[in-house]
Amino acid sequence: MTYGAVILAAGEARRFGKPKQLLQWQGETLLERACRLAITAGCHPVRVVLGARREAIARLALPPEVTLVTNENWQEGMGNSLACGVRSLPEVDAVFVLLVDQPGVTVETLLRMKAPLESGEASLVQCQAGEWMGPPALFARAHFSELAQLQGEEGGRAVIRKHLERRALVSAPEAKCDIDSEAEWETFCDQQKS
């Protein structure tokens, strides 16, 4: 199977107050890290959807496998940015949808997510930790047309809800951490040190 990745990096991080995409962790920005994870997990191509603060983010030296896609309508929400990214993909069998503000996600997380798709058990895969379910997510090509039509604030979850019978859940407690405030970022960094 061939895999692409859409990394959502268009938001303005209002609650955080500065671009989360540019936060430094372990010698790289969160955006550089998300790109590296996708590439290492076998994704080609990788699309990064930009919107707010795109000039500052576009200055990063990203790998050649990464293409920046500008969503001129990024203010319309995550669904719009995801649709923009999916429409920019060439022919691939499946697409990972990654958020830059989930620094706990690892290459192993993404590799585990491939198994249910490759076995034919599911056509979409979502991470789970206890009662929580969320990104990253993996969608087979059968769902691309729905993803490409998303609008508004709701992302891939809207498509997943329509196809629960085709969904597989992969245990990924590391994915549950998502950084929305300076305090959450500091807590995450402190936990990683111990």
C-alpha positions as CSV (number, residue, x, y, z in Angstrom):
1,M,0.0,0.0,0.0
2,T,1.1,3.6,-0.6
3,Y,0.6,6.2,2.1
4,G,0.5,9.9,2.1
5,A,0.2,12.3,5.0
6,V,-1.6,15.5,5.6
7,I,-0.2,17.5,8.5
8,L,-2.6,20.2,9.7
9,A,-0.6,23.3,10.6
10,A,-2.9,26.1,9.5
11,G,-4.4,27.2,12.8
12,E,-3.4,30.4,14.6
13,A,-3.2,28.9,18.1
14,R,-5.3,31.6,19.7
15,R,-5.3,29.8,23.1
16,F,-1.6,29.2,23.0
17,G,-0.7,32.7,21.9
18,K,2.2,31.8,19.5
19,P,2.7,29.3,16.7
20,K,2.7,25.8,18.1
21,Q,4.2,24.6,14.8
22,L,7.5,26.4,15.7
23,L,7.8,25.2,19.3
24,Q,11.2,23.5,19.8
25,W,11.4,20.1,21.3
26,Q,14.4,17.7,21.2
27,G,16.3,19.8,18.7
28,E,13.5,20.3,16.1
29,T,10.2,22.2,15.8
30,L,6.9,20.3,16.3
31,L,6.2,20.7,12.6
32,E,9.7,19.3,11.6
33,R,9.0,16.4,14.0
34,A,5.6,15.6,12.5
35,C,7.1,15.6,9.0
36,R,10.0,13.4,10.1
37,L,7.5,10.9,11.7
38,A,5.4,10.7,8.6
39,I,8.4,10.2,6.3
40,T,9.9,7.6,8.6
41,A,6.6,5.7,8.7
42,G,6.7,5.4,4.9
43,C,4.5,8.3,3.9
44,H,5.2,9.9,0.5
45,P,4.1,12.5,-0.3
46,V,3.7,14.6,2.8
47,R,1.5,17.7,2.6
48,V,1.7,20.4,5.2
49,V,-1.4,22.6,5.2
50,L,-0.5,26.2,6.2
51,G,-2.7,29.2,6.9
52,A,-2.1,31.6,9.8
53,R,1.5,32.7,10.1
54,R,2.4,30.8,6.9
55,E,5.4,33.1,6.1
56,A,7.2,32.3,9.4
57,I,6.4,28.6,9.1
58,A,7.3,28.4,5.4
59,R,10.9,29.5,6.3
60,L,11.6,26.1,8.0
61,A,14.0,23.8,6.2
62,L,11.7,20.9,5.6
63,P,12.7,17.6,3.8
64,P,12.2,17.4,0.0
65,E,9.4,14.9,0.5
66,V,7.3,17.7,2.1
67,T,5.1,20.0,0.1
68,L,3.6,23.1,1.6
69,V,-0.1,23.7,0.7
70,T,-1.7,27.0,1.6
71,N,-5.3,27.1,2.7
72,E,-6.4,30.6,1.9
73,N,-9.6,29.8,3.9
74,W,-7.9,28.5,7.0
75,Q,-10.1,30.7,9.2
76,E,-13.1,28.4,8.2
77,G,-11.7,25.6,10.4
78,M,-9.9,22.3,10.5
79,G,-12.3,20.6,8.1
80,N,-11.5,23.1,5.4
81,S,-7.8,22.6,5.9
82,L,-8.0,18.8,5.9
83,A,-10.1,19.0,2.6
84,C,-7.4,21.3,1.1
85,G,-4.7,18.9,2.0
86,V,-6.5,15.8,0.7
87,R,-7.3,17.5,-2.6
88,S,-3.6,18.2,-3.1
89,L,-2.6,14.5,-2.8
90,P,-1.7,12.4,-5.9
91,E,-2.8,8.8,-6.1
92,V,-2.1,7.0,-2.8
93,D,-4.0,4.2,-1.2
94,A,-4.3,5.8,2.2
95,V,-3.7,9.1,4.0
96,F,-2.5,9.8,7.6
97,V,-4.0,12.9,9.2
98,L,-1.6,14.3,11.7
99,L,-1.7,17.4,14.0
100,V,1.5,19.2,14.9
101,D,0.4,19.7,18.6
102,Q,0.6,16.0,19.5
103,P,4.2,15.6,20.5
104,G,3.7,12.2,22.1
105,V,2.9,10.5,18.8
106,T,5.8,8.3,17.6
107,V,6.7,6.4,14.4
108,E,5.6,3.3,16.2
109,T,2.1,4.8,16.7
110,L,1.8,5.3,12.9
111,L,3.2,1.9,12.1
112,R,0.6,0.2,14.4
113,M,-2.1,2.1,12.7
114,K,-1.3,0.5,9.3
115,A,-2.0,-3.1,10.3
116,P,-5.8,-3.0,10.4
117,L,-5.9,-1.2,7.0
118,E,-3.4,-3.6,5.4
119,S,-5.2,-6.7,6.7
120,G,-8.5,-5.4,5.3
121,E,-10.1,-5.3,8.8
122,A,-10.9,-1.6,8.4
123,S,-10.9,1.3,6.0
124,L,-10.2,3.9,8.6
125,V,-8.2,3.8,11.8
126,Q,-8.3,6.0,14.9
127,C,-6.2,6.2,18.0
128,Q,-7.7,5.3,21.4
129,A,-6.7,5.7,25.0
130,G,-9.4,4.6,27.4
131,E,-12.6,6.5,26.5
132,W,-10.7,9.0,24.4
133,M,-10.6,8.5,20.6
134,G,-8.9,10.9,18.3
135,P,-6.0,11.7,15.9
136,P,-3.8,10.8,14.3
137,A,-6.2,9.1,12.0
138,L,-5.7,6.9,8.9
139,F,-8.1,6.9,6.0
140,A,-8.3,4.5,3.0
141,R,-8.8,6.0,-0.5
142,A,-12.5,5.1,-0.3
143,H,-13.0,8.0,2.1
144,F,-11.0,10.7,0.2
145,S,-14.0,12.2,-1.6
146,E,-15.7,12.8,1.7
147,L,-12.6,14.2,3.3
148,A,-12.1,16.5,0.3
149,Q,-15.6,18.0,0.9
150,L,-15.2,18.8,4.6
151,Q,-15.9,22.3,5.7
152,G,-16.0,24.2,9.0
153,E,-14.3,23.3,12.3
154,E,-14.9,19.5,12.4
155,G,-12.2,17.5,10.8
156,G,-11.9,13.8,10.0
157,R,-14.1,12.8,12.9
158,A,-17.2,13.7,10.8
159,V,-16.2,11.0,8.2
160,I,-15.3,8.5,10.9
161,R,-18.8,8.9,12.6
162,K,-20.5,8.0,9.3
163,H,-18.5,4.8,9.0
164,L,-18.0,3.4,12.5
165,E,-18.5,-0.2,11.2
166,R,-15.4,0.2,9.0
167,R,-13.3,1.8,11.8
168,A,-10.5,0.1,13.8
169,L,-9.2,1.5,17.0
170,V,-5.5,1.3,17.9
171,S,-4.4,1.7,21.5
172,A,-2.2,4.8,21.5
173,P,-2.2,6.6,24.9
174,E,0.8,8.6,23.7
175,A,-1.5,10.3,21.2
176,K,-3.9,11.6,23.8
177,C,-1.6,14.5,24.8
178,D,-2.4,17.6,22.7
179,I,-0.9,20.9,23.5
180,D,-3.4,23.8,23.6
181,S,-1.8,26.1,26.3
182,E,1.5,27.2,27.5
183,A,0.8,25.3,30.8
184,E,0.1,22.0,28.9
185,W,3.3,22.5,26.9
186,E,5.3,23.0,30.1
187,T,3.7,20.0,31.8
188,F,4.5,17.8,28.7
189,C,8.1,19.0,28.7
190,D,8.5,18.4,32.4
191,Q,7.0,14.8,32.1
192,Q,9.5,14.0,29.3
193,K,12.4,15.0,31.5
194,S,11.5,12.6,34.3
